[in-house]
Amino acid sequence: MELRTSINRIVLNERFPRMYVCLCNGLTDSQIRGAIASGASRPKEVYAACGCNAQCGCCTGTMLTILRDQPAQSTQAASGN
């Protein structure tokens, strides 16, 4: 139990990347969420905000999923749910 708690603290700590989404550019989900929070609404805008370009395109599906989820999370936070 103690090991699991320690691992959860590391994974949930915002200083550490949680998951690499784009291996070509080394983008994590945290970086992508940050770009979205700054106004990016399409994968091309996310890449631009992160200072890179799409390479192989394998990450686009995951990035689109994050883009779809992000507005729902911010809408819930704004409404207090």
Biopython code that builds the backbone (N, CA, C, O; Angstrom):
import numpy as np
from Bio.PDB.StructureBuilder import StructureBuilder

atoms = [
    (1, "MET", "N", (0.824, -1.201, 0.000)),
    (1, "MET", "CA", (0.000, 0.000, 0.000)),
    (1, "MET", "C", (0.861, 1.255, 0.000)),
    (1, "MET", "O", (0.549, 2.212, -0.708)),
    (2, "GLU", "N", (1.923, 1.270, 0.767)),
    (2, "GLU", "CA", (2.753, 2.458, 0.842)),
    (2, "GLU", "C", (3.414, 2.760, -0.506)),
    (2, "GLU", "O", (3.515, 3.926, -0.891)),
    (3, "LEU", "N", (3.866, 1.733, -1.227)),
    (3, "LEU", "CA", (4.464, 1.934, -2.543)),
    (3, "LEU", "C", (3.458, 2.518, -3.518)),
    (3, "LEU", "O", (3.787, 3.433, -4.272)),
    (4, "ARG", "N", (2.233, 2.001, -3.513)),
    (4, "ARG", "CA", (1.197, 2.515, -4.407)),
    (4, "ARG", "C", (0.931, 3.991, -4.118)),
    (4, "ARG", "O", (0.780, 4.782, -5.049)),
    (5, "THR", "N", (0.871, 4.364, -2.874)),
    (5, "THR", "CA", (0.641, 5.758, -2.502)),
    (5, "THR", "C", (1.774, 6.645, -3.014)),
    (5, "THR", "O", (1.528, 7.743, -3.512)),
    (6, "SER", "N", (3.004, 6.174, -2.892)),
    (6, "SER", "CA", (4.156, 6.945, -3.376)),
    (6, "SER", "C", (4.111, 7.107, -4.880)),
    (6, "SER", "O", (4.392, 8.189, -5.394)),
    (7, "ILE", "N", (3.762, 6.050, -5.594)),
    (7, "ILE", "CA", (3.666, 6.122, -7.053)),
    (7, "ILE", "C", (2.567, 7.091, -7.456)),
    (7, "ILE", "O", (2.760, 7.890, -8.373)),
    (8, "ASN", "N", (1.418, 7.039, -6.792)),
    (8, "ASN", "CA", (0.326, 7.958, -7.113)),
    (8, "ASN", "C", (0.738, 9.408, -6.892)),
    (8, "ASN", "O", (0.338, 10.281, -7.662)),
    (9, "ARG", "N", (1.513, 9.678, -5.877)),
    (9, "ARG", "CA", (1.972, 11.045, -5.633)),
    (9, "ARG", "C", (2.857, 11.528, -6.774)),
    (9, "ARG", "O", (2.763, 12.682, -7.192)),
    (10, "ILE", "N", (3.721, 10.642, -7.279)),
    (10, "ILE", "CA", (4.599, 11.007, -8.393)),
    (10, "ILE", "C", (3.784, 11.239, -9.648)),
    (10, "ILE", "O", (3.980, 12.242, -10.334)),
    (11, "VAL", "N", (2.868, 10.324, -9.966)),
    (11, "VAL", "CA", (2.075, 10.430, -11.187)),
    (11, "VAL", "C", (1.169, 11.647, -11.154)),
    (11, "VAL", "O", (0.998, 12.309, -12.177)),
    (12, "LEU", "N", (0.589, 11.957, -10.014)),
    (12, "LEU", "CA", (-0.346, 13.072, -9.915)),
    (12, "LEU", "C", (0.338, 14.413, -9.696)),
    (12, "LEU", "O", (-0.318, 15.453, -9.754)),
    (13, "ASN", "N", (1.636, 14.411, -9.447)),
    (13, "ASN", "CA", (2.378, 15.645, -9.236)),
    (13, "ASN", "C", (2.512, 16.367, -10.574)),
    (13, "ASN", "O", (3.025, 15.786, -11.530)),
    (14, "GLU", "N", (2.071, 17.603, -10.664)),
    (14, "GLU", "CA", (2.051, 18.349, -11.917)),
    (14, "GLU", "C", (3.443, 18.680, -12.448)),
    (14, "GLU", "O", (3.576, 19.065, -13.610)),
    (15, "ARG", "N", (4.475, 18.542, -11.632)),
    (15, "ARG", "CA", (5.825, 18.820, -12.114)),
    (15, "ARG", "C", (6.334, 17.722, -13.050)),
    (15, "ARG", "O", (7.268, 17.948, -13.819)),
    (16, "PHE", "N", (5.736, 16.557, -12.989)),
    (16, "PHE", "CA", (6.172, 15.437, -13.811)),
    (16, "PHE", "C", (5.188, 15.209, -14.944)),
    (16, "PHE", "O", (3.977, 15.253, -14.729)),
    (17, "PRO", "N", (5.697, 14.963, -16.164)),
    (17, "PRO", "CA", (4.768, 14.655, -17.265)),
    (17, "PRO", "C", (4.039, 13.354, -16.970)),
    (17, "PRO", "O", (4.612, 12.414, -16.418)),
    (18, "ARG", "N", (2.787, 13.317, -17.340)),
    (18, "ARG", "CA", (1.988, 12.128, -17.065)),
    (18, "ARG", "C", (2.076, 11.115, -18.195)),
    (18, "ARG", "O", (2.166, 9.912, -17.948)),
    (19, "MET", "N", (2.052, 11.598, -19.442)),
    (19, "MET", "CA", (2.054, 10.665, -20.553)),
    (19, "MET", "C", (2.591, 11.368, -21.798)),
    (19, "MET", "O", (2.202, 12.494, -22.106)),
    (20, "TYR", "N", (3.486, 10.688, -22.507)),
    (20, "TYR", "CA", (3.929, 11.220, -23.797)),
    (20, "TYR", "C", (2.866, 10.910, -24.831)),
    (20, "TYR", "O", (2.455, 9.760, -24.985)),
    (21, "VAL", "N", (2.424, 11.930, -25.535)),
    (21, "VAL", "CA", (1.427, 11.788, -26.589)),
    (21, "VAL", "C", (2.124, 11.782, -27.935)),
    (21, "VAL", "O", (1.813, 10.952, -28.789)),
    (22, "CYS", "N", (3.053, 12.688, -28.136)),
    (22, "CYS", "CA", (3.777, 12.809, -29.402)),
    (22, "CYS", "C", (5.247, 12.463, -29.163)),
    (22, "CYS", "O", (5.996, 13.250, -28.584)),
    (23, "LEU", "N", (5.641, 11.284, -29.614)),
    (23, "LEU", "CA", (7.025, 10.864, -29.418)),
    (23, "LEU", "C", (7.985, 11.611, -30.341)),
    (23, "LEU", "O", (9.127, 11.874, -29.962)),
    (24, "CYS", "N", (7.535, 11.954, -31.546)),
    (24, "CYS", "CA", (8.396, 12.671, -32.499)),
    (24, "CYS", "C", (8.862, 14.004, -31.929)),
    (24, "CYS", "O", (10.022, 14.381, -32.092)),
    (25, "ASN", "N", (7.962, 14.717, -31.262)),
    (25, "ASN", "CA", (8.264, 16.036, -30.714)),
    (25, "ASN", "C", (8.437, 16.025, -29.198)),
    (25, "ASN", "O", (8.765, 17.055, -28.609)),
    (26, "GLY", "N", (8.223, 14.890, -28.567)),
    (26, "GLY", "CA", (8.368, 14.793, -27.114)),
    (26, "GLY", "C", (7.319, 15.576, -26.347)),
    (26, "GLY", "O", (7.611, 16.128, -25.287)),
    (27, "LEU", "N", (6.090, 15.632, -26.876)),
    (27, "LEU", "CA", (5.016, 16.379, -26.208)),
    (27, "LEU", "C", (4.265, 15.488, -25.237)),
    (27, "LEU", "O", (3.909, 14.355, -25.560)),
    (28, "THR", "N", (4.029, 16.011, -24.052)),
    (28, "THR", "CA", (3.257, 15.286, -23.052)),
    (28, "THR", "C", (1.818, 15.788, -23.033)),
    (28, "THR", "O", (1.501, 16.838, -23.592)),
    (29, "ASP", "N", (0.969, 15.027, -22.387)),
    (29, "ASP", "CA", (-0.428, 15.463, -22.268)),
    (29, "ASP", "C", (-0.516, 16.776, -21.504)),
    (29, "ASP", "O", (-1.398, 17.588, -21.782)),
    (30, "SER", "N", (0.373, 17.000, -20.554)),
    (30, "SER", "CA", (0.369, 18.258, -19.797)),
    (30, "SER", "C", (0.691, 19.447, -20.690)),
    (30, "SER", "O", (0.081, 20.508, -20.556)),
    (31, "GLN", "N", (1.640, 19.278, -21.595)),
    (31, "GLN", "CA", (1.977, 20.354, -22.520)),
    (31, "GLN", "C", (0.812, 20.633, -23.468)),
    (31, "GLN", "O", (0.506, 21.786, -23.774)),
    (32, "ILE", "N", (0.174, 19.568, -23.924)),
    (32, "ILE", "CA", (-0.957, 19.728, -24.831)),
    (32, "ILE", "C", (-2.108, 20.426, -24.119)),
    (32, "ILE", "O", (-2.734, 21.321, -24.687)),
    (33, "ARG", "N", (-2.395, 20.027, -22.879)),
    (33, "ARG", "CA", (-3.459, 20.679, -22.109)),
    (33, "ARG", "C", (-3.120, 22.155, -21.852)),
    (33, "ARG", "O", (-4.013, 23.003, -21.840)),
    (34, "GLY", "N", (-1.852, 22.455, -21.649)),
    (34, "GLY", "CA", (-1.430, 23.838, -21.466)),
    (34, "GLY", "C", (-1.659, 24.673, -22.720)),
    (34, "GLY", "O", (-2.094, 25.822, -22.650)),
    (35, "ALA", "N", (-1.356, 24.064, -23.881)),
    (35, "ALA", "CA", (-1.589, 24.760, -25.149)),
    (35, "ALA", "C", (-3.079, 25.007, -25.361)),
    (35, "ALA", "O", (-3.477, 26.066, -25.846)),
    (36, "ILE", "N", (-3.891, 24.031, -24.997)),
    (36, "ILE", "CA", (-5.342, 24.180, -25.129)),
    (36, "ILE", "C", (-5.847, 25.276, -24.190)),
    (36, "ILE", "O", (-6.687, 26.092, -24.570)),
    (37, "ALA", "N", (-5.329, 25.286, -22.971)),
    (37, "ALA", "CA", (-5.725, 26.313, -22.008)),
    (37, "ALA", "C", (-5.329, 27.712, -22.501)),
    (37, "ALA", "O", (-5.955, 28.706, -22.135)),
    (38, "SER", "N", (-4.288, 27.775, -23.330)),
    (38, "SER", "CA", (-3.838, 29.055, -23.889)),
    (38, "SER", "C", (-4.589, 29.450, -25.151)),
    (38, "SER", "O", (-4.327, 30.501, -25.734)),
    (39, "GLY", "N", (-5.543, 28.586, -25.579)),
    (39, "GLY", "CA", (-6.381, 28.958, -26.711)),
    (39, "GLY", "C", (-6.308, 28.065, -27.935)),
    (39, "GLY", "O", (-7.072, 28.270, -28.879)),
    (40, "ALA", "N", (-5.415, 27.081, -27.956)),
    (40, "ALA", "CA", (-5.339, 26.174, -29.104)),
    (40, "ALA", "C", (-6.600, 25.327, -29.180)),
    (40, "ALA", "O", (-7.058, 24.794, -28.169)),
    (41, "SER", "N", (-7.165, 25.203, -30.388)),
    (41, "SER", "CA", (-8.395, 24.429, -30.531)),
    (41, "SER", "C", (-8.299, 23.370, -31.630)),
    (41, "SER", "O", (-9.262, 22.644, -31.881)),
    (42, "ARG", "N", (-7.144, 23.282, -32.283)),
    (42, "ARG", "CA", (-6.906, 22.278, -33.322)),
    (42, "ARG", "C", (-5.497, 21.748, -33.153)),
    (42, "ARG", "O", (-4.639, 22.446, -32.613)),
    (43, "PRO", "N", (-5.233, 20.509, -33.610)),
    (43, "PRO", "CA", (-3.879, 19.967, -33.473)),
    (43, "PRO", "C", (-2.799, 20.894, -34.028)),
    (43, "PRO", "O", (-1.746, 21.048, -33.408)),
    (44, "LYS", "N", (-3.040, 21.510, -35.180)),
    (44, "LYS", "CA", (-2.057, 22.412, -35.776)),
    (44, "LYS", "C", (-1.724, 23.555, -34.824)),
    (44, "LYS", "O", (-0.570, 23.974, -34.729)),
    (45, "GLU", "N", (-2.738, 24.059, -34.118)),
    (45, "GLU", "CA", (-2.528, 25.151, -33.167)),
    (45, "GLU", "C", (-1.769, 24.666, -31.929)),
    (45, "GLU", "O", (-0.977, 25.408, -31.347)),
    (46, "VAL", "N", (-2.019, 23.416, -31.533)),
    (46, "VAL", "CA", (-1.287, 22.842, -30.398)),
    (46, "VAL", "C", (0.191, 22.744, -30.744)),
    (46, "VAL", "O", (1.042, 23.157, -29.956)),
    (47, "TYR", "N", (0.504, 22.194, -31.928)),
    (47, "TYR", "CA", (1.900, 22.100, -32.356)),
    (47, "TYR", "C", (2.552, 23.481, -32.377)),
    (47, "TYR", "O", (3.667, 23.653, -31.884)),
    (48, "ALA", "N", (1.853, 24.464, -32.948)),
    (48, "ALA", "CA", (2.407, 25.818, -33.035)),
    (48, "ALA", "C", (2.674, 26.387, -31.643)),
    (48, "ALA", "O", (3.711, 27.009, -31.412)),
    (49, "ALA", "N", (1.743, 26.176, -30.722)),
    (49, "ALA", "CA", (1.909, 26.682, -29.357)),
    (49, "ALA", "C", (3.085, 26.015, -28.654)),
    (49, "ALA", "O", (3.704, 26.605, -27.769)),
    (50, "CYS", "N", (3.388, 24.786, -29.050)),
    (50, "CYS", "CA", (4.502, 24.038, -28.449)),
    (50, "CYS", "C", (5.803, 24.232, -29.224)),
    (50, "CYS", "O", (6.838, 23.678, -28.855)),
    (51, "GLY", "N", (5.749, 25.021, -30.302)),
    (51, "GLY", "CA", (6.946, 25.328, -31.061)),
    (51, "GLY", "C", (7.444, 24.202, -31.943)),
    (51, "GLY", "O", (8.650, 24.058, -32.145)),
    (52, "CYS", "N", (6.526, 23.397, -32.473)),
    (52, "CYS", "CA", (6.922, 22.285, -33.328)),
    (52, "CYS", "C", (5.877, 22.060, -34.419)),
    (52, "CYS", "O", (4.890, 22.791, -34.502)),
    (53, "ASN", "N", (6.096, 21.061, -35.241)),
    (53, "ASN", "CA", (5.182, 20.691, -36.320)),
    (53, "ASN", "C", (4.862, 19.214, -36.221)),
    (53, "ASN", "O", (5.607, 18.454, -35.603)),
    (54, "ALA", "N", (3.762, 18.805, -36.821)),
    (54, "ALA", "CA", (3.421, 17.387, -36.887)),
    (54, "ALA", "C", (4.489, 16.656, -37.687)),
    (54, "ALA", "O", (5.007, 17.188, -38.669)),
    (55, "GLN", "N", (4.814, 15.457, -37.277)),
    (55, "GLN", "CA", (5.800, 14.649, -37.987)),
    (55, "GLN", "C", (5.112, 13.451, -38.634)),
    (55, "GLN", "O", (4.802, 13.486, -39.825)),
    (56, "CYS", "N", (4.872, 12.390, -37.864)),
    (56, "CYS", "CA", (4.281, 11.171, -38.434)),
    (56, "CYS", "C", (2.754, 11.160, -38.359)),
    (56, "CYS", "O", (2.109, 10.448, -39.129)),
    (57, "GLY", "N", (2.165, 11.936, -37.446)),
    (57, "GLY", "CA", (0.715, 12.030, -37.330)),
    (57, "GLY", "C", (0.065, 10.988, -36.450)),
    (57, "GLY", "O", (-1.155, 11.002, -36.291)),
    (58, "CYS", "N", (0.838, 10.083, -35.871)),
    (58, "CYS", "CA", (0.252, 9.028, -35.026)),
    (58, "CYS", "C", (-0.401, 9.574, -33.757)),
    (58, "CYS", "O", (-1.267, 8.915, -33.181)),
    (59, "CYS", "N", (-0.009, 10.741, -33.320)),
    (59, "CYS", "CA", (-0.536, 11.307, -32.081)),
    (59, "CYS", "C", (-1.829, 12.084, -32.280)),
    (59, "CYS", "O", (-2.479, 12.468, -31.308)),
    (60, "THR", "N", (-2.203, 12.317, -33.517)),
    (60, "THR", "CA", (-3.341, 13.196, -33.800)),
    (60, "THR", "C", (-4.631, 12.714, -33.150)),
    (60, "THR", "O", (-5.388, 13.527, -32.621)),
    (61, "GLY", "N", (-4.899, 11.410, -33.175)),
    (61, "GLY", "CA", (-6.118, 10.875, -32.567)),
    (61, "GLY", "C", (-6.175, 11.140, -31.073)),
    (61, "GLY", "O", (-7.212, 11.545, -30.547)),
    (62, "THR", "N", (-5.062, 10.911, -30.388)),
    (62, "THR", "CA", (-5.017, 11.165, -28.945)),
    (62, "THR", "C", (-5.147, 12.653, -28.668)),
    (62, "THR", "O", (-5.831, 13.063, -27.730)),
    (63, "MET", "N", (-4.487, 13.455, -29.491)),
    (63, "MET", "CA", (-4.568, 14.904, -29.313)),
    (63, "MET", "C", (-6.004, 15.405, -29.501)),
    (63, "MET", "O", (-6.465, 16.266, -28.751)),
    (64, "LEU", "N", (-6.704, 14.870, -30.494)),
    (64, "LEU", "CA", (-8.102, 15.250, -30.709)),
    (64, "LEU", "C", (-8.974, 14.857, -29.517)),
    (64, "LEU", "O", (-9.886, 15.592, -29.139)),
    (65, "THR", "N", (-8.691, 13.704, -28.933)),
    (65, "THR", "CA", (-9.431, 13.285, -27.748)),
    (65, "THR", "C", (-9.205, 14.266, -26.601)),
    (65, "THR", "O", (-10.153, 14.637, -25.910)),
    (66, "ILE", "N", (-7.965, 14.687, -26.394)),
    (66, "ILE", "CA", (-7.659, 15.663, -25.343)),
    (66, "ILE", "C", (-8.349, 16.989, -25.651)),
    (66, "ILE", "O", (-8.890, 17.633, -24.752)),
    (67, "LEU", "N", (-8.331, 17.394, -26.911)),
    (67, "LEU", "CA", (-9.008, 18.639, -27.301)),
    (67, "LEU", "C", (-10.504, 18.569, -27.010)),
    (67, "LEU", "O", (-11.092, 19.553, -26.561)),
    (68, "ARG", "N", (-11.124, 17.421, -27.259)),
    (68, "ARG", "CA", (-12.566, 17.277, -26.996)),
    (68, "ARG", "C", (-12.861, 17.257, -25.505)),
    (68, "ARG", "O", (-13.883, 17.783, -25.066)),
    (69, "ASP", "N", (-11.971, 16.652, -24.721)),
    (69, "ASP", "CA", (-12.190, 16.542, -23.276)),
    (69, "ASP", "C", (-11.934, 17.852, -22.544)),
    (69, "ASP", "O", (-12.628, 18.166, -21.578)),
    (70, "GLN", "N", (-10.968, 18.601, -22.984)),
    (70, "GLN", "CA", (-10.568, 19.812, -22.271)),
    (70, "GLN", "C", (-11.698, 20.817, -22.107)),
    (70, "GLN", "O", (-11.907, 21.288, -20.989)),
    (71, "PRO", "N", (-12.450, 21.181, -23.166)),
    (71, "PRO", "CA", (-13.529, 22.152, -22.962)),
    (71, "PRO", "C", (-14.575, 21.657, -21.970)),
    (71, "PRO", "O", (-15.120, 22.450, -21.202)),
    (72, "ALA", "N", (-14.863, 20.361, -21.975)),
    (72, "ALA", "CA", (-15.848, 19.807, -21.040)),
    (72, "ALA", "C", (-15.371, 19.990, -19.605)),
    (72, "ALA", "O", (-16.174, 20.301, -18.725)),
    (73, "GLN", "N", (-14.076, 19.801, -19.356)),
    (73, "GLN", "CA", (-13.546, 19.971, -18.007)),
    (73, "GLN", "C", (-13.603, 21.426, -17.582)),
    (73, "GLN", "O", (-13.980, 21.719, -16.448)),
    (74, "SER", "N", (-13.237, 22.341, -18.466)),
    (74, "SER", "CA", (-13.260, 23.757, -18.090)),
    (74, "SER", "C", (-14.690, 24.266, -17.941)),
    (74, "SER", "O", (-14.944, 25.153, -17.126)),
    (75, "THR", "N", (-15.629, 23.720, -18.715)),
    (75, "THR", "CA", (-17.031, 24.102, -18.575)),
    (75, "THR", "C", (-17.567, 23.651, -17.228)),
    (75, "THR", "O", (-18.305, 24.387, -16.573)),
    (76, "GLN", "N", (-17.199, 22.436, -16.805)),
    (76, "GLN", "CA", (-17.638, 21.951, -15.506)),
    (76, "GLN", "C", (-17.063, 22.795, -14.391)),
    (76, "GLN", "O", (-17.756, 23.106, -13.422)),
    (77, "ALA", "N", (-15.786, 23.173, -14.523)),
    (77, "ALA", "CA", (-15.164, 23.988, -13.482)),
    (77, "ALA", "C", (-15.830, 25.360, -13.397)),
    (77, "ALA", "O", (-16.011, 25.898, -12.305)),
    (78, "ALA", "N", (-16.189, 25.919, -14.539)),
    (78, "ALA", "CA", (-16.823, 27.236, -14.551)),
    (78, "ALA", "C", (-18.223, 27.192, -13.953)),
    (78, "ALA", "O", (-18.664, 28.150, -13.319)),
    (79, "SER", "N", (-18.927, 26.068, -14.159)),
    (79, "SER", "CA", (-20.287, 25.975, -13.640)),
    (79, "SER", "C", (-20.346, 25.499, -12.203)),
    (79, "SER", "O", (-21.408, 25.483, -11.580)),
    (80, "GLY", "N", (-19.142, 25.096, -11.664)),
    (80, "GLY", "CA", (-19.114, 24.669, -10.269)),
    (80, "GLY", "C", (-19.517, 23.233, -10.040)),
    (80, "GLY", "O", (-19.768, 22.849, -8.898)),
    (81, "ASN", "N", (-19.589, 22.416, -11.091)),
    (81, "ASN", "CA", (-19.923, 20.994, -10.926)),
    (81, "ASN", "C", (-18.725, 20.164, -10.646)),
    (81, "ASN", "O", (-18.840, 18.949, -10.483)),
]
sb = StructureBuilder()
sb.init_structure("model")
sb.init_model(0)
sb.init_chain("A")
sb.init_seg("    ")
for serial, (resi, resn, name, xyz) in enumerate(atoms, 1):
    if name == "N":
        sb.init_residue(resn, " ", resi, " ")
    sb.init_atom(name, np.array(xyz, "f"), 0.0, 1.0, " ", f" {name:<3s}", serial, name[0])
structure = sb.get_structure()
